[in-house]
């Protein structure tokens, strides 16, 4: 056995022993596990009794998890503060704070300095970085929020982007309480939205919006009849050849 192989084995055995000790300690304290599969727990992690840890969960650093939470499957938390009754499903969070009653995931990334209030919902394919999200706000899917302060009880539609970086400076966006951010809205920082603001779907908002207003920033629809026929001709011919090939295959089966 080479020296390098021996060192690797020694490190693995030390890590395994540390995990075994942490696992047994949490199990004795009332933490619930379905199995040990894919679970890693650092020695400094604190888990309240009754928390359910599902397979594939990695808990690193000084992570703390409150009572009644369900973590996993296939999740990573590093130096994270997790409140009570949190569901954290197939997601990652680093140096973040998650309030009581939040539902996170699947496929969410909470980057450093993210702070979620209570009863926040963050759904699939959402990334949040260096931002505060107020109580009861929902960010359901396909959204990026960076360097922003979002109020309480807001709703973010699908495909919202906080445009926080111009290539040189990262600026902050402020969103008030009870705002409704329409699908595919771009909020170009720095910009401030007052309480109760709506943005129309597909808008690129570059200026402040006063409380109770509707922001619309998109071109009017123009229809040019017959324009697509020439553009589609070559494409249609290619796909018609494919259609004939598929028909021949069907006939031979």
N, C-alpha and C positions, 0 to 999 in steps of 0.2 A: 504494500500500500504506500503510495507516494505521500510526501508531507502535505501537499495541497489537499489530497483526498482525505487525509486524516483530519486536517483542520476543518474541512467542510462537514465531516461526520461529527466532529466535536461540537461545532456550532449548532448543527441540527439536533443533536441529543440534548444540548443545554436548552434550546428553544422548546423542544418537546417536553422536557421536564418542567419548565416554567409554565407552559400551557396546561399541563396536567394538574399542576398545583392550583392554578387560577380556576380551571374548570371545576375541580372538586370543591374549592372554596365557595364559588357561586352556587353550585348545586346544593351544597349544605345550607346556604343562606336562603334558599327558596326560589332561585332563578330556574325557569323551566326550559328544558331543551328537548327537542324531538329526537335528535341524535347529535353525535360529535362531528359528523361529516363536514369537512371544509371549514370548520369553525376555528378562528384564531382570536385569542383574548390576551392583551398585554397585561402585565401585573398591576398597573396603576388604574385600570378600568374599574369604575364603580357601577354596579347594576342593582336596582332595587328588587326586593323580593316580588315574585309574581310576574316579572317580565318574561316574555317568551322570545327565545333566540332560535331562529330557524336556520337550517343548513346553509352553508356558504357565507356565513356572516364573519366579517373581520372587524374587530374592535381594537383600535390602537390608541397609544398615548394616554391622555388623561380624560378619556371619554366618560361621561356620566349619563346614565339612563334612568328616567323616572318610572314610578310604579305604573303597571297596567299597559306598558308599551309592548309592541310586537316589532321586532327587528328582523329583517330578512324576508324571504331567502335572498342569497346572493347580494349582500349589501356590505358597504364599507363605511365606517365612521372613525374619524381620526381627530382627537382633541375636540370632540363635539359635546355640546351640552344639550341633552334631549329631555324634554319635559315628560309629564305623565300622560298616559293614554295616547301616545303617538304611534302611528303606523308608518313604518319606514320600509318600503318594499322595493327590492332590486334597484337600489340607488346608492349614491356616494355623497358623503358630506365631510368636509374638512374645516376645522377651526370655525365652526358655525354654531348658532344657537337656535333651537327648535322649541317653540312654545307648546303648552299643554294642548292636547286634542288635535294636533296637526295630522294630516294624512299626506304622505309623501310617496310618489312613485306611481308606476315603475319608471325606471330610466331617467332619473333626475340627478343633476349634479349641483350640489350646494358648495360653492367655493368659499374661500376664507372671507371672514367678516360679513357673512350673511346672518341676519337676525330675523327669524320668523315669529310673529306674534301668536296668539292663541287661535285655535280652530282655523288655521290656514290650510288651504288645499293646494298642493303643487302636483300637477299630473305629468303625464309622459312627455319625454323629450323637452324638459324645461331646464335651463341653466340660470342660476342666480349667483351674482358675485358682488361683494362689498355693498350690500343693499339691506334696507330694513323693509319688512312687509308687515303691515298692520293687521290687527285682529280680524278674522273672518273674511279675509281676501282670498279669492280663488284665481289661480293661474293654472288653467286646466291642461294646456298642451302646446307644444311647439313654440316656445317663447324664450327670449333672452332678456333678462333684466340685469343690467350692470350699472353700478354707481348711482343708485336711485333710492329715494325715500318715498315709499308708497303708503298711503293711508289705510284706514280700516274699511272693510266691507266693499272692496272694489272687485270688479270682474274683468279679467283680461281674456279677450277672445283669442282664437287660434292664430298663431303666426305673428304675434306682436314682438317688435324688436326695440329695445332702448339703444339708440345709436350713441354710445357714450365716448367714442374715440375718433378723433379726426386725423390721426396719424402723428400728432404731436402732443395733444393735451387730452386727458380724460376729464370730462365734465359731468356734473350731477344733474339728474332729473328729479323733480318733485311732483308727486301725484297726490291730490287731496283725498278725503274720504268719499265713499259712495260714488266713485267714478266707474264708468263703463268704457273700456278701451276696446274699440271694434277690431274685428279680425284684420290681420295684415296691416296694422297701424305701425308706422315708424315714429318714435318719439326722439327727435334729434336734440341731443343735449348741447348746451343747458337750456332746459325748458321747464316751465311750471304750469301745472294744471290745478285749478281751484277745486273746491268741493263740488261733487255732483256733476262733473263734466262728462260729456259723451264725445267720443271721436267716431266719425263715420268710417266704416270698413274701407280699407285700402288707402287711407290718408297718410301723408307724411307731414307731421306736425313740427314746424320749425319756430313757432312763436307761442308765447304764453296764452293760456285760455282762462278767462275769468270764470268764477263759480257759476254753475248752472248753465253753461253754454254748450253748444254743439260745434265741434271743430270739423270742418270738411276741407280737405286739401287733396283734390284729385281732379284730373281733366274730365270734361264732359265726354260722353260716349259719342263716337262718330261711326257711322255704318257706310261702307262702300260696297254696294251690291255688285256681285260678279267678280270682285277683285281676286278671290281665292282660286278661281278656275285655272288660270295660267300657272300659278304657283304649284298647284296640286297635280298637274298633268304627269310629270315625271315620277313623282312619288306614287301616284295611283297605279301607273304602269308596273312599277316594281312590286307593289303589293298584290297586283292582279296575277303576276307570275307566281308569287308565293301561294296565292289562293289556289291556282291550278295544280301546283305541286302537292298541296295538302289534299286536294280532291282526288288526285291520282293515288296517294297513299291510302286514303279511305277506301277507294275502290279495290285496292289490292288486298285489303285485310278481310 
